[in-house]
Amino acid sequence: MTEDRIAKFEARRARLEQLSDAELKNRFWELCEELMSPIVDLARTHTSPSIERSVLLRMGVDSVSSQGVVSRVLEAGLLGKGAGHVVLKVAEQRGVDIPAAAALILEDKDVLQGLW
């Protein structure tokens, strides 16, 4: 089995030796895309309030606020967009930082209307 693996490696290595640096770079990014595409698709279709609270915490929103923001985002039917994405969109629209955008969402649920 080991000799078979070595032979397969040498065959792949020989093919890669023929590529220029630019071609190797392109091949690298093609493989990254191939590897990450199913993960990105899964992340787009599968989330939960706990995952979204975790994202908000990493964005600098405090724990209590993150729970309220996720509840508001869920009520608005936008959880599939990602709570962090929603907060970022509000921040960009209103010209404020992330914690201030989270506070706006908590203060007025109508802030979430018409984002998309």
C-alpha positions as CSV (number, residue, x, y, z in Angstrom):
1,M,0.0,0.0,0.0
2,T,2.8,2.5,0.8
3,E,4.5,2.0,-2.5
4,D,1.2,2.6,-4.3
5,R,0.7,5.9,-2.3
6,I,4.3,7.0,-3.2
7,A,3.7,6.2,-6.9
8,K,0.5,8.2,-6.9
9,F,2.2,11.1,-5.1
10,E,5.0,11.1,-7.7
11,A,2.5,11.1,-10.5
12,R,0.7,14.1,-9.0
13,R,4.0,15.8,-8.4
14,A,5.2,15.3,-11.9
15,R,2.0,17.0,-13.2
16,L,2.4,19.9,-10.9
17,E,6.0,20.4,-11.9
18,Q,4.9,21.3,-15.4
19,L,2.8,24.2,-14.1
20,S,4.1,27.8,-13.9
21,D,3.8,29.8,-10.7
22,A,0.7,31.5,-12.0
23,E,-0.9,28.2,-13.0
24,L,0.0,26.7,-9.6
25,K,-1.6,29.7,-7.9
26,N,-4.8,29.4,-10.1
27,R,-4.9,25.6,-9.3
28,F,-4.6,26.4,-5.6
29,W,-7.6,28.8,-5.7
30,E,-9.6,26.3,-7.7
31,L,-9.0,23.6,-5.1
32,C,-9.9,26.0,-2.3
33,E,-13.1,26.9,-4.0
34,E,-13.9,23.2,-4.5
35,L,-13.2,22.5,-0.9
36,M,-15.1,25.5,0.6
37,S,-18.1,25.6,-1.7
38,P,-20.1,22.9,0.2
39,I,-19.2,24.5,3.5
40,V,-20.3,27.9,2.4
41,D,-23.6,26.5,1.1
42,L,-24.2,24.7,4.4
43,A,-23.5,27.9,6.3
44,R,-26.0,29.8,4.1
45,T,-28.8,27.3,4.8
46,H,-28.1,26.3,8.4
47,T,-27.9,28.6,11.3
48,S,-29.4,29.0,14.7
49,P,-29.9,31.7,17.3
50,S,-27.0,30.4,19.3
51,I,-24.7,30.6,16.3
52,E,-25.9,34.1,15.5
53,R,-25.4,35.2,19.1
54,S,-21.8,33.9,18.9
55,V,-21.2,35.8,15.7
56,L,-22.4,39.0,17.3
57,L,-20.2,38.5,20.4
58,R,-17.2,38.2,18.1
59,M,-18.3,41.4,16.4
60,G,-18.1,43.3,19.7
61,V,-21.8,43.2,20.7
62,D,-22.3,42.4,24.4
63,S,-24.0,39.2,25.5
64,V,-27.3,40.7,26.7
65,S,-27.6,42.9,23.6
66,S,-26.7,40.0,21.3
67,Q,-29.6,37.9,22.7
68,G,-32.1,40.8,22.1
69,V,-30.7,41.5,18.6
70,V,-31.0,37.9,17.5
71,S,-34.6,37.8,18.8
72,R,-35.4,40.9,16.8
73,V,-33.7,39.5,13.7
74,L,-35.6,36.2,14.1
75,E,-39.0,38.1,14.5
76,A,-38.2,40.0,11.3
77,G,-37.6,36.8,9.4
78,L,-34.0,37.7,8.6
79,L,-32.1,35.1,10.6
80,G,-31.2,33.3,7.4
81,K,-29.3,36.4,6.3
82,G,-27.2,36.2,9.5
83,A,-27.6,38.4,12.5
84,G,-24.1,39.8,12.0
85,H,-24.9,40.6,8.4
86,V,-28.1,42.4,9.5
87,V,-26.2,44.4,12.1
88,L,-23.5,45.3,9.6
89,K,-26.1,46.4,7.1
90,V,-27.8,48.7,9.7
91,A,-24.4,50.1,10.7
92,E,-23.6,50.9,7.1
93,Q,-27.0,52.4,6.4
94,R,-27.0,54.6,9.6
95,G,-23.2,55.4,9.6
96,V,-22.6,54.0,13.1
97,D,-20.4,51.4,14.6
98,I,-21.5,47.8,15.3
99,P,-22.5,48.2,18.9
100,A,-24.5,51.3,18.1
101,A,-26.2,49.5,15.2
102,A,-27.1,46.7,17.7
103,A,-28.5,49.2,20.1
104,L,-30.6,50.8,17.2
105,I,-32.1,47.3,16.5
106,L,-33.0,46.9,20.1
107,E,-34.5,50.3,20.4
108,D,-36.6,50.2,17.3
109,K,-37.5,47.0,15.4
110,D,-38.6,49.1,12.4
111,V,-35.0,49.7,11.7
112,L,-35.0,46.2,10.1
113,Q,-37.7,47.0,7.6
114,G,-36.6,47.4,4.1
115,L,-33.0,46.3,4.5
116,W,-33.3,43.9,1.6
